[in-house]
Amino acid sequence: MAKTKTFKVRLVLQHKGNILMLKQTTENGGKYTLVGGTVEENEFPVEALIRETKEESGITISRSDVHLVHTLFKKKKGDNRIVLYFKVKNWEGKLSSKEPEKFEGVDWFPIDKLPPNVSPTVKFILQRYNDGYNFSEMTKEELKRV
């Protein structure tokens, strides 16, 4: 029986009707995705979000400004994953891609005009989030419909 062994966090950062996205390098899929990553051992989800946000985009977010907006349960290659999506209203610092081996750029996109090569999971979640849902289960069938 599969156990939930992977917890991920993602940042849904919006500003003036735009959403922040990272462009993966070709070696990492070449898709646009959200800031975030894996919750490490002995780390709380909000700590992971703060760390990943700084590591990937160079900006600093405050624990007191972090709000959970969506939860995803996903099965992937025999691994049950839970991905927590958070939003913040404020941040400090200059946005830039801080992990060039993983991301070739960081940019803002209108929430209703995302680039065509957005990660299917991100596209699915943003649709669900914009429709007012705060929980999703993603199956292979749902991923194919995105």
C-alpha atoms as one frame of an Amber mdcrd trajectory, in Angstrom:
protein
   0.000   0.000   0.000   1.342   3.430  -0.957   1.941   5.881   1.835   1.868
   9.632   1.585   5.554  10.323   1.711   5.999  13.502  -0.285   4.813  16.910
   0.835   5.313  19.881  -1.463   4.587  23.589  -1.136   3.863  26.149  -3.835
   3.435  29.927  -3.819   0.517  31.538  -5.636   1.879  35.098  -5.784  -0.416
  37.560  -7.518   0.180  41.247  -8.212  -2.036  43.588 -10.236  -3.900  40.718
 -11.905  -0.703  38.826 -12.743   0.765  35.645 -11.306   4.450  34.931 -10.720
   5.864  31.951 -12.619   9.288  30.380 -13.056  10.431  29.036 -16.429  12.154
  25.671 -16.033  15.300  24.987 -18.023  14.897  22.592 -20.942  16.682  19.896
 -18.915  14.028  20.283 -16.201  11.024  20.151 -18.528  10.962  23.664 -19.999
   7.544  24.453 -18.523   6.318  27.381 -16.465   5.640  26.525 -12.843   5.089
  28.134  -9.462   7.742  28.863  -6.858   8.048  26.023  -4.365   9.473  22.633
  -3.595   9.659  19.716  -1.201   9.124  20.006   2.543  12.348  18.609   3.978
  12.636  16.301   6.978  12.047  18.148  10.280  10.701  21.194   8.406   7.224
  22.701   8.616   5.398  23.565   5.369   5.511  27.343   5.892   9.239  27.142
   6.668   9.720  25.232   3.412   7.741  27.850   1.489   9.797  30.712   2.933
  13.052  28.860   2.168  12.067  27.792  -1.353  10.769  31.270  -2.214  14.100
  32.857  -1.243  16.184  30.120  -2.932  14.285  30.191  -6.229  13.129  33.779
  -6.677  15.274  35.902  -4.365  12.336  37.441  -2.516  11.537  37.254   1.175
   8.071  36.486   2.499   6.847  36.689   6.080   5.377  33.774   8.025   2.568
  36.028   9.312   1.471  36.818   5.725   1.282  33.197   4.492  -2.248  31.827
   3.919  -3.224  28.347   2.721  -5.474  28.602  -0.361  -5.511  25.123  -1.903
  -4.523  21.526  -1.174  -3.841  18.915  -3.843  -3.696  15.152  -3.385  -1.891
  13.531  -6.295  -0.688  10.038  -7.121   2.569   9.987  -9.057   4.667   6.929
  -9.863   3.537   4.950  -6.823   3.975   7.959  -4.561   1.084   9.731  -2.868
   1.777  13.458  -2.763   0.175  16.306  -0.925   0.882  19.753  -2.318  -0.044
  22.813  -0.263  -0.628  26.064  -2.168  -0.175  29.311  -0.257  -0.597  32.974
  -1.074   0.965  36.104   0.343   0.128  39.755  -0.244   3.531  41.227   0.539
   7.131  40.425  -0.230  10.527  42.116  -0.147  13.474  42.000  -2.493  14.157
  41.903  -6.192  12.683  39.054  -8.228  15.168  36.990 -10.193  15.908  33.361
 -10.979  18.330  32.313  -8.250  18.768  28.698  -9.394  19.862  28.990 -13.047
  20.500  25.246 -13.272  16.761  24.695 -12.649  15.083  27.894 -13.862  15.997
  30.161 -16.736  13.681  32.991 -15.781  10.977  34.456 -13.591   8.094  36.525
 -14.923   4.565  37.785 -14.318   1.651  36.613 -16.463  -1.997  37.694 -16.543
  -3.939  35.072 -14.620  -6.348  34.728 -17.548  -3.592  34.532 -20.205  -1.040
  32.023 -18.997   1.743  30.960 -21.372   0.943  27.839 -23.429   3.668  25.738
 -21.823   2.453  25.914 -18.220   2.903  22.717 -16.239  -0.349  20.697 -16.538
  -0.600  20.388 -12.757  -0.210  24.147 -12.281  -2.797  24.836 -14.980  -5.242
  22.411 -13.317  -4.711  23.904  -9.855  -5.019  27.516 -10.993  -8.298  26.672
 -12.739  -9.614  25.012  -9.584  -8.346  27.862  -7.366  -9.929  30.521  -9.602
 -13.205  28.570  -9.525 -13.195  28.831  -5.721 -12.148  25.296  -4.803  -9.707
  24.795  -1.943  -9.112  21.046  -2.411  -8.414  18.843  -5.436  -7.553  15.245
  -6.165  -5.641  14.766  -9.378  -5.800  11.572 -11.371  -4.125  10.701 -14.664
  -7.497  11.152 -16.371  -7.894  14.684 -15.021  -4.353  15.539 -16.056  -5.116
  14.443 -19.625  -8.137  16.787 -19.754  -6.093  19.874 -18.879
